[in-house]
Amino acid sequence: MYYDIKFLLLEKLSYIEEASRNYAKTYGYEDNDILSSSGILTYVDHGIITVSAIAKKLGISRQAVHKSVQILAQKGYLTLQKGEDKRERMICMTSEGEGLLKCRQEVMAKVENTIKERIGKKELKDLKELLLLEW
């Protein structure tokens, strides 16, 4: 049976998201905290900190990202501050947000370890190197 690349990547992303939620629950975070923050935290953790840049990366509206950010801000995980451009908003982590970010990093390490156990150390390394290539 033929599976196109988008299907395969979405299936693997679905696995990663489910495993991430399950591991994060062991840290005491609510499922909806992890769901609403997953993409945002991933990009913030990799240096992308503006609402518009994250919206572009996620392929959703700035308003949708802003709404998720506001929910996370109400819970004390982050704040929004004005950027150099008056219209731009920068996402800043609070100490509670740093804890959630640390949880995300630990959870991703566990997810990667699970993947490594299933497909092998070399195969995981090769997969990550392939995904780093420019398309």
RARA-V969374 format. One record per residue. RES is the residue in three letters. PSI is psi as a letter, one per 20 degrees, with the letter a starting at -180 (NA if undefined). NEAR is the number of other ideal C-beta (glycine too) atoms within 10 Angstrom. Layout:
RES/PSI/NEAR + RES/PSI/NEAR
This chain:
MET/q/2 + TYR/p/4 + TYR/p/8 + ASP/r/8 + ILE/h/8 + LYS/g/8 + PHE/g/10 + LEU/g/10 + LEU/g/11 + LEU/h/11 + GLU/g/11 + LYS/h/12 + LEU/g/10 + SER/g/10 + TYR/g/14 + ILE/g/17 + GLU/g/15 + GLU/g/11 + ALA/h/17 + SER/g/20 + ARG/g/18 + ASN/g/14 + TYR/g/20 + ALA/h/23 + LYS/h/14 + THR/i/11 + TYR/i/14 + GLY/j/8 + TYR/q/19 + GLU/q/12 + ASP/g/11 + ASN/h/11 + ASP/g/20 + ILE/g/22 + LEU/g/14 + SER/h/18 + SER/i/25 + SER/g/19 + GLY/g/18 + ILE/g/23 + LEU/h/25 + THR/g/17 + TYR/h/20 + VAL/g/21 + ASP/h/15 + HIS/k/9 + GLY/j/7 + ILE/o/14 + ILE/j/19 + THR/q/19 + VAL/g/23 + SER/h/16 + ALA/g/17 + ILE/g/24 + ALA/g/19 + LYS/g/14 + LYS/h/15 + LEU/i/16 + GLY/k/8 + ILE/r/14 + SER/q/12 + ARG/h/18 + GLN/g/10 + ALA/g/14 + VAL/g/24 + HIS/g/18 + LYS/g/13 + SER/g/20 + VAL/g/23 + GLN/g/12 + ILE/g/14 + LEU/h/24 + ALA/g/17 + GLN/h/8 + LYS/i/17 + GLY/j/13 + TYR/h/25 + LEU/r/24 + THR/r/15 + LEU/p/16 + GLN/q/11 + LYS/q/10 + GLY/a/15 + GLU/h/6 + ASP/p/9 + LYS/h/7 + ARG/i/9 + GLU/q/14 + ARG/p/20 + MET/p/14 + ILE/p/26 + CYS/p/13 + MET/p/18 + THR/r/15 + SER/h/8 + GLU/h/13 + GLY/h/21 + GLU/h/12 + GLY/g/15 + LEU/h/23 + LEU/g/18 + LYS/g/12 + CYS/g/21 + ARG/g/22 + GLN/g/12 + GLU/g/14 + VAL/g/23 + MET/h/17 + ALA/g/11 + LYS/g/16 + VAL/g/18 + GLU/h/14 + ASN/g/12 + THR/g/14 + ILE/g/18 + LYS/g/15 + GLU/h/10 + ARG/h/10 + ILE/i/12 + GLY/q/12 + LYS/g/10 + LYS/g/9 + GLU/h/12 + LEU/g/16 + LYS/g/11 + ASP/g/12 + LEU/g/15 + LYS/h/11 + GLU/h/9 + LEU/g/8 + LEU/h/9 + LEU/i/7 + LEU/q/6 + GLU/p/3 + TRP/NA/4
